[in-house]
Amino acid sequence: MVGHMRPAEPPTDHAGATASQASGGSWTFLSNHAHVLLCLAADPHQTLPVIAEKVGITTRAVQLILTDLIQGGYIERTKVGRRNHYRINPDGHLRHPLEAHHRIADLITAVGPATPDGSARDAAGDGASTPPRRRRTG
């Protein structure tokens, strides 16, 4: 007998944490690399301790992940005063063969941060949208 599938929406508590998070669930659909990338998409000026707290890993783990992402060409780090600014390469492709046809921009659009008006933020991670190209005439 085939059972009916229910929607996979985890229940949330009044603080917004899912039951899986609250009970210390042991897995998620995205890797820590994806979580760090999505944090940077939300705010490219975040500090490592802030990212570590949001992702639930150590600051050292964030450093190692950032090194991977920089070496892989997925993000670029620029020093701005005493702080770092990170720019995401939206054209980088996901690494696993099952998702390699998707770009980082696709990931950020699908599960990344939203702006206050509910629209997806640009995948470059700098908060600025790229203006549409003008077509040449004549």
RATA-V411712 format. One record per residue. N is the residue number from 1. SS is DSSP state (a for helix, b for strand, c for the rest). OMEGA is omega as a letter, one per 20 degrees, with the letter a starting at -180 (NA if undefined). NEAR is the number of other C-alpha atoms within 12 Angstrom. Layout:
n & ss & omega & near
N & SS & OMEGA & NEAR
N & SS & OMEGA & NEAR
This chain:
n & ss & omega & near
1 & c & a & 3
2 & c & r & 4
3 & c & r & 5
4 & c & r & 6
5 & c & r & 7
6 & c & r & 7
7 & c & a & 7
8 & c & r & 8
9 & c & a & 10
10 & c & r & 17
11 & c & r & 16
12 & b & r & 14
13 & c & a & 13
14 & c & r & 9
15 & c & r & 10
16 & c & r & 12
17 & c & r & 15
18 & b & r & 18
19 & a & r & 17
20 & a & r & 18
21 & a & a & 20
22 & a & a & 16
23 & c & r & 14
24 & c & r & 12
25 & c & a & 14
26 & c & r & 11
27 & c & r & 11
28 & c & a & 16
29 & c & a & 11
30 & c & r & 16
31 & c & r & 18
32 & a & r & 28
33 & a & r & 32
34 & a & r & 31
35 & a & r & 31
36 & a & r & 43
37 & a & r & 47
38 & a & r & 41
39 & a & r & 36
40 & a & r & 43
41 & a & r & 40
42 & a & a & 33
43 & c & a & 31
44 & c & a & 34
45 & c & a & 27
46 & c & r & 27
47 & c & r & 23
48 & a & r & 31
49 & a & r & 20
50 & a & r & 20
51 & a & a & 33
52 & a & a & 27
53 & a & a & 20
54 & a & a & 23
55 & a & a & 27
56 & c & r & 25
57 & c & a & 22
58 & c & r & 19
59 & a & r & 20
60 & a & r & 16
61 & a & r & 22
62 & a & r & 32
63 & a & a & 22
64 & a & r & 19
65 & a & r & 28
66 & a & r & 35
67 & a & r & 21
68 & a & a & 21
69 & a & r & 31
70 & a & r & 23
71 & a & r & 13
72 & c & r & 18
73 & c & a & 22
74 & c & r & 35
75 & b & r & 36
76 & b & a & 27
77 & b & r & 25
78 & b & r & 16
79 & b & r & 13
80 & b & a & 11
81 & c & r & 8
82 & c & a & 9
83 & b & r & 14
84 & b & r & 20
85 & b & a & 25
86 & b & r & 35
87 & b & a & 34
88 & b & r & 40
89 & c & a & 30
90 & c & a & 29
91 & c & r & 21
92 & c & a & 27
93 & b & r & 25
94 & c & a & 27
95 & c & a & 21
96 & c & a & 11
97 & c & r & 9
98 & c & a & 9
99 & c & a & 14
100 & c & r & 15
101 & c & r & 16
102 & c & r & 20
103 & b & r & 23
104 & a & r & 34
105 & a & r & 30
106 & a & r & 25
107 & a & a & 33
108 & a & r & 36
109 & a & a & 25
110 & a & a & 18
111 & a & a & 23
112 & c & a & 30
113 & c & r & 28
114 & b & r & 22
115 & c & a & 18
116 & c & r & 9
117 & c & r & 8
118 & c & r & 10
119 & c & r & 15
120 & b & r & 26
121 & c & r & 31
122 & c & a & 33
123 & c & r & 38
124 & c & r & 36
125 & c & a & 38
126 & c & r & 24
127 & c & a & 22
128 & c & r & 17
129 & c & r & 15
130 & c & a & 14
131 & c & r & 7
132 & c & r & 6
133 & c & r & 7
134 & c & r & 7
135 & c & r & 6
136 & c & r & 5
137 & c & r & 4
138 & c & NA & 3
